[in-house]
Amino acid sequence: MLFPKSKPVRATAYLRWVATLPCASCQIEGYTQAAHPNYGRGLGQKASDLDAFPLCCTRPGHMGCHVMHDQLIDCTLEQRRGLERVYTARTQAMAREAGRREFKEAA
């Protein structure tokens, strides 16, 4: 028996908001992107946008936390999974505090 795949939530406005936050890893402002966790997804599929967290991008002279996170630089796979859960929970808490409509029902 086949089970229907559930589609992950897509929320472009939420991703734009996440990208305005300081980097979850190094706290730099003005260079962040919305990063998706690598857990809770299917092959070739991103996780829900509501699980996104801010990580900084690569810029001249500096490898960004987003690339370092994705390529497991300075951490193991298990450490990355733990960080993703912490970053996601922290970002979602900030969204609730900011009154983001995506999390009003969950508050």
N, C-alpha and C positions, 0 to 999 in steps of 0.2 A: 504494500500500500504506500502510495506517495503522499507526502505531506506538503501542503502549499507553503511556498516560501513567503515569509513576511517581508515586506519592503521596509527598509530603514527610513526614518523620518528625514525629510529634507526641509531645511529652514534657512534660506539664504539670508534673511534679515538677522537671524541669530548669529550666523557665521560672521557677518560683517561686524556685529557688536563684539563678538569674541576677539576679533582682530584688533579692536581698539584697546584691549587690556594689555597690561605689561606682560612680558614673557613669564610664563609659569616657572621656568628654570632659572634664568639669570636676572629677571626683573627689569630688563631694559625696556624702554618705552619707544614707540614710534617705528618699530621694525617687526611687529608681530604679524603672524598669520594664524588662521584657525587650523589646528592640527587635529586629525582624527586618530583615535586610539586604534591599535592593531588587534585588539581583542573584540569579540562579539560581532564578527562579520563573517561573511562567506567568501569563498574564493573569488577574487576579482571584484569584490564589493566593499565599499567603505562602510564603516559603522554609522550609526545614526548621527546626524548633525547635532543633536542635543547632547551628545557625549564629547563634543569638540572642546579643545582647550587652547590657550594661546602659547605659541612658541615663536621665537624670533627667526628671521630669515638670514641667509648668508648675505653678507655685504662685503665690500672691498676690505681685505685684510682680516676678515673674521668669518670663520665657519659658524653658521647659525645653529642654535639649539635644535631646530626642526630637523635639519640634516643629521646632526649628531645623534639625535633621538632615534630617527628612522634607521640609521646605519649601525646602531649599537656601539657608538664610540664612547668610551669611558663608562660603560655599564653592560651588564649581562641581560639576556632576554628576560629572566625573572625580575631583575631590577626594573627594566623598562615597563613590564606589565604592572608592577607595583606603583611606579611613578604615574602611569596613565590613569590608574584608579584614583590616586590622590589628586592629580591635576583636574580630572573630570569632576570629582566631588567638590573641589574648591571652586571651580568655575560655575558649576550649577548652583552652589550656595550664593555666589556673588550675583548670579542671575535672579535668584529668588529675592535677594535683598534689593536689587535694582528694580524689582517689579516686572521683570520680563514676562510677557503674557504666556510664553511657552511653559513657564513653571508656576503660574498662578494656581492651577488646579492641584499641583503637587505640594504646595506649601501648607 
